[in-house]
Amino acid sequence: MVVAVARLIIFYLFAVMPVNAANWSVDGTVEQEFSYDDNVRMLADQSDASLIYKLVPDIHFSHKTAVLQLSANAVYELERFMAIPELDRDNQHYSLSGQYQMPRTVWRLNMAYNIAASRDTAEQNSGDFATSSERISRSVSPALSYQLTEIDNLSVSVAYSDTTESDSAFNANTNRMVQVSWSRSGPERYSTGLSISYANYESTGLNSLQTSNSVGINCSSTYMFSENWSLVGREGIRLTASETTSISALGAETTKFSSAGFTSETAIAYSGELLNGQLSFNQNLSPSSQGQLNEQRQVHLNLNYNMTERLSVALQTSYQGTESASNEGSAERINLTYQSSLSWKLAPDWRVSMHYRHQQQETTGSDETRVNSNRVMLSIQHNWSALNLAR
């Protein structure tokens, strides 16, 4: 159903494309990174250190008219581990987005296709940094927004995504979501909104199947304290019902359970002439390739300071707590990350950066573990300017 809607929107976008006043552009970047990691697999009993080389060409296409915007992006990421060749990867990332503007209606469509190492998303997913599995993910999300009044908007969005793994030890996941939102632009510095959502998660393994249905309601608000300070918040509640079927030689066994919790996405940001920063707090549900629906709590702090026109420093720290949303008292996984960087703009299209990153992962419960890794990186980035075509 979602794929059919996406095809219809794509056809509509191109069918109504004007034949004049069109602007096309293409630009991109090429980045090389040289790094050393003292514990690539994040294992407690052995530390596999390696030099790492990464080459990332990125190309971006865009098309714009008075009513239509199209954007496409393609990234190829070559990654080589000198001491652990079995982890070598050629990751690929493709995305397409479109927007069609009518007097009171806006149509939007976003699609993505990715081929990447599962370990690249281990912190958000399974916590397994040692796997050599390949992860393929696809997503499509059409949306429609309608302007009710000068200050009120109503929108409906649908999202579909699925992931598969090359390692059969991981489950394949399918996620579907429908959301209806209302938003109001209040005074000059304030806006608010309300949304109702329904989500369906399916996780399929060799001997198991889990299905979860979740309903949530959220209130959101944005407030600009001043030209420099802003606050964005989205708070809500969710109700989740899950069913797990386990298959063994003795037959199939089904268990049902339900849970309730809070959802939150709150951020306070500062934007100045030299200093930019953001502190955010998030709590949401996240499907896992281990066959369960997790609840994650995250805290992020990002700071960037421009020392001169060419030299800048940055700091990123994060905390993430992950536990099963359907099994109270289950083990909790905690991930801590700290990264600092120094960036030097050699020329308008050349930049050199040095980074240091520390990662730590802890697991509580009967199988308590603590592992960490340190990585130092040198990256060289070249931006090539946009090539513009008009007709």
Phi, psi and omega in degrees: 000310181296319179297320179296318178297319180298317179296321179297317180294317179301314179299319181295318181300314183283332180292326183265005182297124179296154182264001178224176180055033182263139176241128177241144176212153177221133176212178181184179177222156172229123183235135173244139180227131176244126185215165174226129180237130184272355177203076187300316185275357180054053179254147182276325186272345177208145180243109179266103179269151180199149165279143185229136175240136181225133176236124187228094170277139184224124180237140186229129177246142177216149180223135185216134171231189181294334184236348188234138174228129177233142181215135178226143183223139178225128181231130175243123186241106178267123183229127183232130178255114187296324183260350182225072186297338180292347177265000179302139184221151169237087183281151180224138180223125180230140179214151178218133178223148180215152178215131178238123187257121173250172184310316181233003185233140176233123175261136178226150177211130176231134178224150180210149176219127185224140171236117186207166176289137180299328182293341179293334179244023184298323182297319180277342189249265190265341186081005182263099179273354185267346184291151174251018181292149175258137184244125177248126181230145178227147178208149175213136183214095172278153180210151178228130179237135182233132180274109180286311178223188179296334184241355183245138178227143176239133182224150176230130180226148178232139180226137176226136176210151175215154179224144173229154182238145177286336177268120183292350176291340178261150180275157171266135184243145173228129183234137178226142180211142174233133181222135175243127186230146172236138180223149179226131174270111183275225175301179188306325187249009187225141173214157183216169181192169180217138180220148175235133185224153173230133181229142177236128179240134175232133179230121185241125177240186180298321185229024182207156175216125176238134176235132179229139176236130185228135177240135182220154174228133186226145172248138181230153178205150177228132181223128176263107179294319182202190178294340184254330187251139177214153179229128178236129182221142173221111183239145180191184178234158178218149176239129185232131175240130185232154178220127181240129177245121178251132183249129178220184179296338180273354181122195182257138178234129183244133175235144180238147179203161180221158180208162177225153181190181180256150171239145185206139169218100184233136180214138172243130188231148175233132179230111180238183181292323182246328186245134173230139181205158177209136175241124185229150178230128182227145171215117184210170173272144181217118178293146181242147177285359174272004173091027178216160177262122184258154169252127184241138174242129186228143173229127181232140173230121180235128179229140176220129183231125178271105181289317175220185177294336184249340187245132179217155177236152182219153178221130175229129175229149180209150173233136177220127175248130184232130175210161182295136178278351185242000183226093182295139180084007180287166181297145179251138176253131181241127178243130177239134180224136175228131177218133175235151183211153176233124186238135181235122179271100183291321182206171180306331182241014178229136179217137176241134183225146173240137185227151168228132181228133175241128178240142177220137179229128179237143175235127180266177179097199184293329180256062186284129180221160174212122179227158177209164177213157178231136180225136173245139187223145171234122182236145177235123184237135176239125176257125175258133189298156182294139172261113186260135177235131180232146175214000000 
